Amino acid sequence: MWFRRDLRLQDNTALFQALRQNERVFGVFILDDAILKARDMGAARAAFLFRSLAVLSAEFDKLGGQLILRRGGPPERELRALAAETGASALFFNTDYTPYSTECDERVTAAMDALGVDVNAFDDALLVPPQGVVDPRDGRPFQTFTPFKRVWETQERVGKRLDTKPFTAHFKTEARLPSVPVPAVEDYGLTLTQNIFPAGEAAGQESLSGFVAGGLDRYADNRDNTADGGSTSVLSVHLKFGTLSVRDCWREAVRLGGRGAAKWQDELAWRDFFNTLLWHHPSMLKKAIQPALAALRFDQNDEYWESWKTGTTGYPYVDAGMRQMLATGWMHNRTRQVVASFLVKDLLLDWRLGAEFYMQELVDGDWAANYGGWQWTAGTAPDPNGNYRVFNPVAQQRRYDPNLTYCRRWIPELDTRDYPRPIVDHASASAEFIRRFQKAYGPRRER
Ligand SMILES: Cc1cc2nc3c(=O)[nH]c(=O)nc-3n(C[C@H](O)[C@H](O)[C@H](O)COP(=O)(O)OP(=O)(O)OC[C@H]3O[C@@H](n4cnc5c(N)ncnc54)[C@H](O)[C@@H]3O)c2cc1C
């Protein structure tokens, strides 16, 4: 069983099938240099991954099995070697949908085919796999959420939880195969400065139960309340690494029912939407989804860039969001939007710079959700209501953090002279952005 972004034993489709169909199952995780040494890798994300691997490996040990770690890559090379060492007859894994992973799956499948190893790939990471959610009229992928969701809903079929417990004897092995230790972030030249969430499957389940007991029913009305640390589930990192099954989230929402749960289910659908969008548009990691907006002109300004990155723009709501991320690796969705909008529409800097910085700092940094979120906020994606939308950072704070509770939590010097004055004037900076946007995109139009 090749683990990837599914670092759990329960309700794991490929693992369940591997255990059900085979007498003896080894786990393997490949510490792939192409991902771990990439520019956009950050300490928070790497640390969460390594800690989750340590938890998973300990679970294997308890069951008398082994999670084999191999370092380097590419995955097809490591898996080819391992197939020879184990004499494995089959490889099981859950498909991943990013451009890199899709290519990787193809190479692994070809390598296993050549060795006569049976390949068993499953859809697991999303509620509905991306291939099928297309416009039934012309078979084309959707570019906007509402029509996507209409078709997506008809395909959502979350079934019973897949319980691996009856099969855990199949993990047992006498043989121990060569395996590298779980690395430290320093092994990859990274330094962890953030206080990140507890990792591993049990932590994911605990966070889900906590949210279902204490926040889900209020979610529809409270989700933008940045002052309240429990306004959203804070499960994104568990969903990113699969230390929690998205189907467990869905089943809990269905069980609880009501407005809060329904709104939350919508967010899980957005997660599928962005993954599906990336699957159909791999170039969205580099280019504006709307071709006209490739011509949008940005500035270069090191001073602005530094102020944005360090949370010292003089706009408290922007700075509080940034500092929350710098301290914890997680930022509230409301401020993720305001901070991103500020970079593009107030500082006139390229959204790609910001997207890469988020990837480096976020513990839940995810190519689909992050680049989707950035393109939507920058106005470079097809958005029926929002291309011209500019977040006013002051109005946003008044609305979503009226007592400055969130701002004061993350900016201790807010009420002192040490806190900087605003580095730009919002009204004139955003007017300049709109001018440039109009030039690239044409006048505001109804779609
Ligand atoms: C500029 C920008 C960048 C973002 N980068 C990321 C990222 O790298 N990784 C990431 O997981 N999310 C990202 N998001 C989406 C969203 O902000 C986070 O998923 C959310 O804040 C996580 O908090 P939560 O778990 O409490 O979410 P909840 O509100 O409890 O939602 C439940 C789950 O639904 C999913 N979800 C919620 N909103 C979105 C959304 N807009 N898009 C996709 N999935 C969503 C997440 O998996 C989340 O855990 C980004 C949003 C923006 C605007």
The ligand as an SDF file (V2000), in Angstrom:
LIG
                    3D

 53 58  0  0  0  0  0  0  0  0999 V2000
   -6.0960   33.0240   -1.0820 C   0  0  0  0  0  0  0  0  0  0  0  0
   -6.5810   31.7320   -0.4680 C   0  0  0  0  0  0  0  0  0  0  0  0
   -5.7030   30.6710   -0.2960 C   0  0  0  0  0  0  0  0  0  0  0  0
   -6.1460   29.4620    0.2620 C   0  0  0  0  0  0  0  0  0  0  0  0
   -5.2480   28.4400    0.4220 N   0  0  0  0  0  0  0  0  0  0  0  0
   -5.6790   27.2520    0.9050 C   0  0  0  0  0  0  0  0  0  0  0  0
   -4.7740   26.1620    1.0490 C   0  0  0  0  0  0  0  0  0  0  0  0
   -3.6060   26.2390    0.6970 O   0  0  0  0  0  0  0  0  0  0  0  0
   -5.2520   24.9980    1.5840 N   0  0  0  0  0  0  0  0  0  0  0  0
   -6.5590   24.8470    1.9680 C   0  0  0  0  0  0  0  0  0  0  0  0
   -6.9310   23.7800    2.4440 O   0  0  0  0  0  0  0  0  0  0  0  0
   -7.4300   25.8630    1.8080 N   0  0  0  0  0  0  0  0  0  0  0  0
   -7.0350   27.0500    1.3100 C   0  0  0  0  0  0  0  0  0  0  0  0
   -7.9310   28.0790    1.1770 N   0  0  0  0  0  0  0  0  0  0  0  0
   -9.3510   27.8260    1.4420 C   0  0  0  0  0  0  0  0  0  0  0  0
   -9.8450   28.1220    2.8640 C   0  0  0  0  0  0  0  0  0  0  0  0
   -9.4230   29.3960    3.2680 O   0  0  0  0  0  0  0  0  0  0  0  0
   -9.3560   27.0860    3.8830 C   0  0  0  0  0  0  0  0  0  0  0  0
   -9.6440   25.7820    3.4200 O   0  0  0  0  0  0  0  0  0  0  0  0
  -10.0420   27.2740    5.2190 C   0  0  0  0  0  0  0  0  0  0  0  0
   -9.8000   28.5450    5.7380 O   0  0  0  0  0  0  0  0  0  0  0  0
   -9.5660   26.2230    6.1860 C   0  0  0  0  0  0  0  0  0  0  0  0
  -10.1350   26.4040    7.4350 O   0  0  0  0  0  0  0  0  0  0  0  0
  -11.1610   25.3650    8.0320 P   0  0  0  0  0  0  0  0  0  0  0  0
  -10.5950   23.9970    7.9600 O   0  0  0  0  0  0  0  0  0  0  0  0
  -11.5480   25.8600    9.3800 O   0  0  0  0  0  0  0  0  0  0  0  0
  -12.3850   25.4810    7.0260 O   0  0  0  0  0  0  0  0  0  0  0  0
  -13.9410   25.2160    7.1690 P   0  0  0  0  0  0  0  0  0  0  0  0
  -14.6200   26.5170    6.9720 O   0  0  0  0  0  0  0  0  0  0  0  0
  -14.2760   24.4650    8.3990 O   0  0  0  0  0  0  0  0  0  0  0  0
  -14.2650   24.3270    5.8930 O   0  0  0  0  0  0  0  0  0  0  0  0
  -14.1620   22.8930    5.9060 C   0  0  0  0  0  0  0  0  0  0  0  0
  -13.1910   22.4180    4.8650 C   0  0  0  0  0  0  0  0  0  0  0  0
  -13.6510   22.7300    3.5640 O   0  0  0  0  0  0  0  0  0  0  0  0
  -12.5540   23.0350    2.7160 C   0  0  0  0  0  0  0  0  0  0  0  0
  -12.6750   24.4280    2.2640 N   0  0  0  0  0  0  0  0  0  0  0  0
  -13.2580   25.4530    2.9190 C   0  0  0  0  0  0  0  0  0  0  0  0
  -13.2200   26.5630    2.1650 N   0  0  0  0  0  0  0  0  0  0  0  0
  -12.5980   26.2380    1.0320 C   0  0  0  0  0  0  0  0  0  0  0  0
  -12.2420   26.9520   -0.1420 C   0  0  0  0  0  0  0  0  0  0  0  0
  -12.5450   28.2420   -0.3000 N   0  0  0  0  0  0  0  0  0  0  0  0
  -11.5630   26.2940   -1.0850 N   0  0  0  0  0  0  0  0  0  0  0  0
  -11.2560   24.9910   -0.9540 C   0  0  0  0  0  0  0  0  0  0  0  0
  -11.5710   24.2630    0.1110 N   0  0  0  0  0  0  0  0  0  0  0  0
  -12.2270   24.8780    1.0880 C   0  0  0  0  0  0  0  0  0  0  0  0
  -11.2910   22.8710    3.5450 C   0  0  0  0  0  0  0  0  0  0  0  0
  -10.7900   21.5850    3.3200 O   0  0  0  0  0  0  0  0  0  0  0  0
  -11.8080   23.0320    4.9520 C   0  0  0  0  0  0  0  0  0  0  0  0
  -11.0270   22.3740    5.9190 O   0  0  0  0  0  0  0  0  0  0  0  0
   -7.5060   29.3080    0.6370 C   0  0  0  0  0  0  0  0  0  0  0  0
   -8.3730   30.3870    0.4630 C   0  0  0  0  0  0  0  0  0  0  0  0
   -7.9250   31.5870   -0.0740 C   0  0  0  0  0  0  0  0  0  0  0  0
   -8.8950   32.7140   -0.2360 C   0  0  0  0  0  0  0  0  0  0  0  0
  1  2  1  0
  2  3  1  0
  2 52  2  0
  3  4  2  0
  4  5  1  0
  4 50  1  0
  5  6  2  0
  6  7  1  0
  6 13  1  0
  7  8  2  0
  7  9  1  0
  9 10  1  0
 10 11  2  0
 10 12  1  0
 12 13  2  0
 13 14  1  0
 14 15  1  0
 14 50  1  0
 15 16  1  0
 16 17  1  0
 16 18  1  0
 18 19  1  0
 18 20  1  0
 20 21  1  0
 20 22  1  0
 22 23  1  0
 23 24  1  0
 24 25  2  0
 24 26  1  0
 24 27  1  0
 27 28  1  0
 28 29  2  0
 28 30  1  0
 28 31  1  0
 31 32  1  0
 32 33  1  0
 33 34  1  0
 33 48  1  0
 34 35  1  0
 35 36  1  0
 35 46  1  0
 36 37  1  0
 36 45  1  0
 37 38  2  0
 38 39  1  0
 39 40  1  0
 39 45  2  0
 40 41  1  0
 40 42  2  0
 42 43  1  0
 43 44  2  0
 44 45  1  0
 46 47  1  0
 46 48  1  0
 48 49  1  0
 50 51  2  0
 51 52  1  0
 52 53  1  0
M  END
$$$$
